[in-house]
């Protein structure tokens, strides 16, 4: 599972199903913590809305591989929460009015937050001094009245209680100002009047505009809600406000609704503050939920007040949002009936017209059916259900096939450079349809000619698998298989240490292709699965930059598991994994081989690049690590992969040499390092279709395997010579010695190549002779077995004849001769 932290959301994505398992915004998360006893666990509590508009809280707990990963996740969550909160505050501050009365109250709350009660009292006195005489008298009167009758038995209440009462009076005063206040936004000369007829709306607007409301006022509201008597001249919360002119019953207020102490239905039922007044002036007043402030102990998670408004208590939610049907009292049997009964058309009008009816009208009972009718109805219902299930399965199959076709079209969305003719397509289809093709060795020249003429895009993935099978059949010496033979499905269930590096490179792999554009979409998740599985299969290589492009090209032309198998073939059988090893020695050898090819085939270009001190590593490294997939068009890359499956890794040298040689005049025109490298990296990949096809045709005709082998041996010898060369020689002497060594090595290479060719020819003749002898031996074995079978049959026949003669009284010798018969009478 992938746990992703975004700018304002978190995701839990399943790479197997390619779906998002959990998606939560920061505003829904109320608590996040690491495990105390199990430090490799972490979890968060978030709010979820259920049917009917009510909400409940759910805790999700996750287990990671180790504690360090949990620490990293918690640090990332804290940073993401902080950044989101800062961005939201900046957005809110740009839209608020600095002259709002409630904004002045908010600034006062910020100043007194956390102060000692005595210092808080001084700060409140300074603030009261800024008010006019009438407002000061009103605040003092309300404070003294509430102190006398509610909070303290003494004439002068305690300092803390007095501060709370002063804050309550100030809040009432500023709410009265807010009703008739005109907002003036910064940078805008227009003023917008927000005077409302319902006092609750002004406070609600304040909550939505200023999410960072002070703890001091809210704590004060909770304490007053517990003890203070409801007074018509002092409004403490939005839920206690009413329309002008409405009579409000007297009585004590219920305990403030918190998450740890929700209001009970019995107390809430008779509480006067829950009385809803429906007036034409404000149709939304009856459905507006009670605002409850929720304090999160999470790591600076940005809770917004519009989310806080949704966290109303369950009791308030059921009073405000209930349907008229549930507003009446029913017995528990009637409630069960109302939940399961199907609404009837003839009862809807009655139920809607008569608001006093407690339950709906039950339709009249139908006549009883006979057993045969019921059995027939059951049989018909069962058949219809079976038919429906079949239709659903067929519909799912059709949807799956349509989705597969759409994904295939999306994958193959690139321009083909070598259009495949119909005759060539028929040749490929004939070879692909050969029975038992994995064990049939096709003619090499036929395959080469077919690849040169083109590969049909719709069959390219299957053709690559066919070419890999032919490559393995032609291979005389089997390559070293991976030490880990775990199946692909089992590898996906394991965890890899390369996960972070893989996730970073997912967005960089073919960012413009539609199949890989969606962040953690189907394409990126499939690519992640392949790279993760290979990092577990080959721990020595793990994951290296460039592998994502190789796997991405394979994934565009075949399924996920087939792409993994082809990646394993390219890495182990073709030998690409050597250039991804941590030491990168093979990559250095490849750079030397490319330089030697330029030196032998394009001497002027080689001299020009050397003059500007441009080595192949400046421009050719991504060519080898990504097989030209990181810079060149996909149509050209697909043709390179066609040749790669056919000829092996030397194709990359051929393509590089052909590209540089065909653009040699343009490269020679540039006289600086920056312009040459920029031309090779940016202009060269944007060559036309004609030039791309010409390059592929040149690659099909080139053969440089012997030279590459000689250059590799030369590199190792030169490396040994440099290590053994005495340091007292000057540069000229060292160059002369290296030149002599080079000449001798060339002669040795030529001799060794000749011996190698002779040995190969001898090996081929011996192999053919061994094969002929094996065939003759098999034939002789068959003949011997046939003769032995015939001998057994003849021996059984002789035995039967001897038994027959004995039964007839004819005696035979061991040699099979018949003895003469002697009469029993006397001899004459």
C-alpha positions, 0 to 999 in steps of 0.5 A, a space after each residue: 500500500 502507498 501512503 501519499 501526503 498531498 498539499 491538502 489531502 492524504 491518500 492510501 493507494 493499493 498498487 494491486 487493484 489500482 484504486 484509492 483505498 482511503 482519501 481524506 482531506 486535512 480538514 477531516 483529520 482531528 488527531 494523528 499520533 504514533 504508537 506508544 507501545 508499538 512504535 512501528 504503528 501510527 494512526 489518525 482519527 477523522 470525521 466521516 459523514 454517514 447517510 442522513 447528514 450525521 457524522 461519526 469519527 473513525 480511527 485508522 491504524 497502520 503498521 510500517 516496516 520500522 520506527 524510522 519510517 513512522 517518524 518520517 511519516 509523522 514529520 511529513 504530516 506535521 509539515 503538510 498540516 503546517 503549510 496548509 494552515 499557513 496557506 489557509 490563513 493567508 487566504 482568509 486574511 486577504 478576505 477579511 475586514 480589519 474594521 469588523 467589530 468581531 475582528 476587534 474582539 478577536 484581536 482582544 482575545 489574542 492579547 489576553 490569551 494565556 495571561 494571568 487573571 489579574 493581567 487579563 483584568 487590566 487589559 480588559 480595563 484598557 480596552 473598555 476605556 476605548 468605548 464610549 460612556 453608554 457602552 461602558 455603562 452597559 457592560 458594567 451593568 450586565 457584569 454586575 447583574 450576572 455576578 449578583 444572580 448567577 456566578 458568585 454569592 458575594 457582591 463582587 465576583 472573583 477576578 476570573 469570573 468577572 473577566 468571563 462576564 466582561 468578555 460575555 458582555 463585550 461579545 454581546 456588544 460586538 455582535 450587536 455592532 456586527 449586525 449593522 457593520 459594512 465590510 470594507 475589503 483591502 484594495 477595494 473601495 466598495 463596501 458591502 452591507 452584511 446586516 442580517 435579520 437573524 442574530 445567529 447568522 452574524 456569528 456564523 459568518 464570523 466563524 466562517 471568516 475567522 477559523 482561528 478563534 480564541 480559546 479564551 472566549 470559547 472556554 468562557 462560553 462553555 463555563 457560562 453555558 453551564 451556570 449562567 441563567 438565560 437572559 433575553 438581553 445577553 446572547 451567549 451563543 448562536 443557538 440561543 438567539 431568536 428572531 426579533 419579537 419572538 418570545 423566549 421562555 425563561 429557564 436554565 440553559 443545559 450543559 454545553 454539548 461537547 464530544 465527551 458529554 453529549 446532551 441526552 435526549 431527555 434533557 434536550 427535549 425540554 430545553 428551551 434553547 432547542 425550540 425552532 421558530 419557522 418564519 418566512 423571513 429566514 427559511 434557513 434558520 431552522 436548518 442551520 446546525 449548531 456551531 460547536 468548536 472542536 479542538 484538535 490535538 493533532 500536529 497543527 492540522 488546519 481545521 476550518 470553521 465550516 468543517 467545525 459547523 458540520 461537527 454538530 452534536 448528534 442530538 442537534 442533528 436529529 432535531 434540525 435535519 429530521 424528516 416530518 415523518 420522524 418528528 412524531 412519536 411512534 412505537 418501536 413496532 411502528 418505527 420498524 414498519 416505517 423503516 422497512 415498508 415500501 411507500 405506496 403511491 396511494 398513501 403518499 398523498 395522504 401522508 403528505 397532506 395530513 401532517 397529524 397522521 402518525 403512520 401511513 395507511 396500510 394497503 388492504 390485504 390481497 387474496 391468498 394465492 394457491 400453492 401452485 401459484 406461489 410455486 410458479 411465482 417462486 420459479 419465475 423469480 428464481 429464473 429472472 434472478 439467474 438471468 439477471 446475474 448472467 446479464 450482469 456477468 456479461 455486462 462486466 465482461 463487456 465493460 472489462 473488455 472495453 476498458 482493456 481496449 481503451 487502455 491499449 489505445 491509450 498505451 499505443 498513442 504514439 506515431 509510428 516511424 516505419 509503417 508496417 505493410 500488410 504482407 509483413 503483418 501476415 508474415 509476423 502473424 504466421 510466425 506468431 501462430 506457429 504451434 509450439 513456437 517457443 521450441 521452434 528455431 526459425 530462420 535468422 535471415 527471415 526474422 532479420 528481414 521481417 524486423 527491418 521491414 517493420 513491426 506492427 504496433 498492435 502485435 509489438 509486445 507479442 513479437 518482443 516475446 517471440 524474439 526473446 524466445 528465439 534469442 534464448 534458442 540461439 544462445 549457445 552458453 546460457 546466461 546466469 539466472 537470477 539467484 531469487 526465483 520468487 514469482 512476480 505475484 509473491 514479490 509484490 507482497 514484499 516491501 522494498 527499501 527502494 520505494 522512495 526513489 521509485 516513487 520520485 521517478 514515477 512522475 519523471 517517466 514519460 510525463 507527457 504520455 497520457 498513460 503515465 500522466 495521472 498521479 498514482 494512476 493505473 500507469 504509474 502504479 503498474 510501473 511502480 509494481 514492476 520496479 519494486 518487484 525487480 528491486 527485490 529480485 536483483 538486490 545488487 542492482 536494486 533500482 537505478 535511474 533509467 530503469 523506469 524508462 525501460 520498464 515503461 516502454 515494455 509496459 506500453 506494449 504488454 501486460 504488467 507481468 509480461 513486462 516484468 518478465 521481459 525486463 528480467 530477460 533484458 537485464 540478465 540474458 541481454 546483459 543490460 544489468 551490468 551497466 546498472 551496477 553500483 560501480 558503473 564500470 561497464 558504463 565507463 567501458 561503454 563510453 570508451 567503446 563509443 569514443 573508439 568508434 567515433 575515432 575509427 569511423 568519424 575522425 574529424 567529429 571525434 577531433 572536434 569534440 575532443 577539442 571542446 573537451 566533450 566526452 561521451 559521458 556528457 551526452 550519451 549516458 542517458 542513451 545507454 541507461 534508458 535505451 534512448 527512451 528519455 529524450 527521443 520520440 516513442 516511435 523511434 524508441 520502439 524501433 530501437 527496442 525491436 533491434 535490441 530484442 533481435 541483436 542485443 545491447 550492441 544496438 545502442 552503439 550502432 544507433 548512437 554512431 549512426 545519429 552522430 555520423 548523420 548529423 556530423 556537418 551540423 555538429 561541426 558548425 557549433 564552436 562551443 561546448 554549450 551549443 554542441 551539447 545543447 544540439 545533441 540533447 535537444 535538436 538531435 532527438 527532434 529529427 524527422 521521421 525520414 531521418 529516423 527511418 534512415 537511422 534504423 535502416 543503417 543499424 540493420 546493416 551494421 556489424 561491429 560486435 568484433 570491434 566492441 569486443 576488441 575495445 573492451 579488451 583494450 580498455 582493460 589492458 590500458 587500465 593495467 598498463 596505467 597502473 604498472 607504468 613507472 611515474 618517472 616517464 615524461 608525457 612523450 615517453 609515456 605516449 610512445 610506450 602506450 602507442 607501442 602497446 596499442 599496436 601490439 594489442 591490436 595485433 594480438 586482438 587480430 590473432 585472437 579473433 582469428 583463433 576465435 573464429 577458427 574455434 567457433 567453426 570447429 565448435 560448430 562442426 563438432 556440434 553438428 557431428 555430435 548431433 548426427 552421432 546422437 541421432 544415429 545412436 538413437 536409431 541404433 538404440 531403437 533397432 536394438 530394442 526391436 531386435 530384443 523384442 523379436 528375440 523374446 518373441 522367438 524364445 517364447 515360440 520355441 518354448 511353446 513348440 517344445 511343450 507341444 512336442 513333449 505332450 506328443 511324446 516326441 523327445 528333443 535334444 537341447 539342440 532342438 533335434 528330434 530323437 528316433 522313436 524306439 518300439 517297445 517290442 523285442 528286436 528282430 
